[in-house]
Amino acid sequence: MRGWWREITGLVLPVACGGCGSPRTPLCEDCGRALYGMWPCRVRPVPEPAGLPVVHAAAPYEDAVRAVLLAHKERGALGLAGPLGEALAAAVRAAVPPGTGVGLLLLVPVPSTRRAVGARGHDAARRIALAAAADLRRSGRPARVLPVLRQRRAVADQAALGARQRAANLSGALEVASGGGRLLEGGRVVLVDDLMTTGTSLVEAARALRAAGRPGSAGFAQVSAAVVSALPQSFEINRN
């Protein structure tokens, strides 16, 4: 019921920019430039956890971008899924550039806990992934969303945990749903999420995907990752 209520109120309540609150637009020009006005690039958390796939992000997690992500995820500003999906699609293109011989892009969202999805009334990462896939298809890149990752055990709230605690909390927590491995063999796998902080969620998601694949399977030969946003210090590199 809560999800339906968010959808209805999103249609009838006055629209304001999710970044700065300017009226009559879900995302103003200035906040839009902050979200997707830079070229997406590779990002690495500090410290960088072992097993992290190559990650590309569209924008630093600060100021307007932070406000837009929180408005969508926590306050149910569902109209922001389109702009956020556009930013994520740009990060996916940076992760798997056109002309690299890759066919179908398989976007695999990092799952939130059922408790978090229930509290928010929607699955933010999946919604953004669907918008990103649609944007990719409009630009001629075949793409589909495969939400095949599942929580296999309960995990604690990550918000108050440090990097080591997050790694321990998530270790072995995800798995690929039954039959999901076969679906992932049909294209290039790209893990997607709205935000990367310590990178531990992406590490665990990549481990679960690799564990589900047959050795030598095309879909598992290389797992990339793309996110809308990452902490500013993750951009302060291009350490090769």
N, C-alpha and C positions, 0 to 999 in steps of 0.2 A: 504493500500500500504506500509506503513512504516514497518508493521510486516513482509511482504514478503521480503522487502529489507534487514531487519536484518537477515532473514534466509539465503538469498543468500550470503551476505557478510560474514556470519559466515563460509561459505564453501570455499570461495576463498581467504580471507585475511590470512596473516601469523598468526599462533597461538602463543600466549604468555601466560604465567601463569597469571591468574587473581589476584593472591595474591602478587607476587613479580616481574612479568614481565619477568621471565626467558623464553627464546625462545623454540619453538617447543613442548610445552605441555600446555594444558589448565589449568593444576594444577600440580605444581611440588611436589616432595616427601615431602619437608619440610612444604609447605603450606597445603598439604593433612593431615599431622600429626596434624597441628593446627586445622583443620576443624573437623576431626573425629578420632583423636588419643586419646581422653579421653572417659571415660564411661559417657554417658548422665546421668544427674541427675536432681532432682527437683530444680526449681528456683522460687524465689519470688522477685518481685520488692520492692523497698523501697521508699515510704510506699506501703504496699500491699492493693490494692483496694478491697472493699467489693464485693462479687460475683465472684471473680476470681476463675476459676476452677484450679485443680491441673495441673501445667505446668512442663513439662520436656524439657530440652534443650541440644543440642549436644556440644556447644562450646561457650566460652565468645566472645562477640562482641568487638574485639580489633585486631589491627595489621593485619595479613594476612586474618583472617576470615572476618573482616570488609571490606577489599579490595575486597575479592572474592564476598561477597554479593552485594556490590555496582557495581562491574563489571557486574554481572549478571542482576541486576535490572535496573540500570541507564545507563549502556553503552552497553547493548545488547549482552553480552558475553554468548550466549545461550548454548554453549558447557559446561558451568558450571552447568547446571541444573542437570546433572547426579550425579556429586559429591555432590552437595547440597541436592539432593533427597536422596542419601545414608545416609547423616548425619541426615536428617529429619526422615528417616525410623528408624534409631537407636534410636532417641528420642521417636518415636511412640512405639517401642518395650519396652522402659523403662517405658512409661506411661501405657501400657497394656502388661505386660510380657507374654511370651508364657506359656502355662500350666495353665492359669487362667480360662479356660472354656469359653473364649470368641471366638465366631466364626468370622463372617465377620466384618472387620474393615472398617468403613465409614469415610473417611478423608474429612472434610469440610473446604475448604480454607476460611480464612478471606478475604473478598473482598476489593480490592482497588477501589477508585472512578473511574468513567468512564474517567474523565479528566486525572487522573494519568496514567491509562492504555493507553489512546490515546497518551499521551506525550512520554511514554516509548516505545510504539509500541508492547508491549506484557504484559501479566498478569503473573508477576513473581511468585507470591504465587501459582497460579494454576499450572504453569509449573513444579515447584518443587514438588508439591503434586502428580502430575502424575508420576514423576520419583520415588518418595518415594513409591507409591502404587505398581509400577512395581518391585521395589527392595523387598518389603515385599512379593509379590507373588512368586518371585524367591526363597525365603527362606521358602516357605510353609505356609505363613500367608495369607489367603484370604483377599483382600483389594480392595476397589474401591474409586474413588474420586466422591464426590457429591457436586458440586458448587451451592448449593441451597440458599445461603444467597445473599440478594440484598440490595442495598442502597434504602431506601424509601424516603429520602429527601437529599438535598444538605448539605455537611459539609465543614468546612473550612480546609485548609491545616494544618495538625497536627504538622509540623516540628517546628514551632516557639512557640507552646503552652506548658504550664506547665501541670502537672498531673491533677489539678482541672479543668483547661480550656479544656483539652482533654476529660475529663469525661462529662462535660457539652456539648461539641461539638458533641459527639457521642451518647449521651443519646437518645434512641428511634430511632436511625438512620437506624438500620438494621431490616430486616424481612426475613422470609423464603418464597420463591416463592410459588405460588399456586401449590398444589400437592406435594410439597417437604416434608411436614411432614410425609406423608405415606411412602416415600422412606426411611426416617431416622428410621423407626420402624424395619427395617430388619437387624440391626446389632449394634455394639458398636460405638458410635459417638466419634470421636477425632477431635477437632478443630486444624487446622494446619496453620502456618504462617512462614515467613522467619525469623522474628525478633520480640522479645518482649522488649519494653522499659518500659513504665509505666504500661502496662497490661490493659489499658482501652479498647483497641480494642477487646481483648479476653473477657473482662467482657460483653461488649455489644453484641458480637457474641453469647456468652453462654446464655444471657438473651433472645435473639431472638429465639434461638433453643428451649429453655424451653417453651417459650410462644406458640410455634407451636405444642407442643406435647400434646397428651391426657394424663391425669393423669394415672400413672401406666404402660404406654407404655414402652416396653423393651428398645427401642432405646434411650429413654430419661431418663432412670433410673440413669445414671451417664454420665456426659459429662467430658471428659478429654481434655487436650491440649498438643500439642507438637510443638516446634519451632526449627529451625536450631540454632539460637543464641539468647543470652540475654545479657544485660549489665553485666560487670564483677562483680559488687557488688551484683547482684542477685544470684551469685554462692557462695557468702561468707556466706552461711547459710547451715546448714541443721537444721533449727529451726522446731521442731516438735510440 
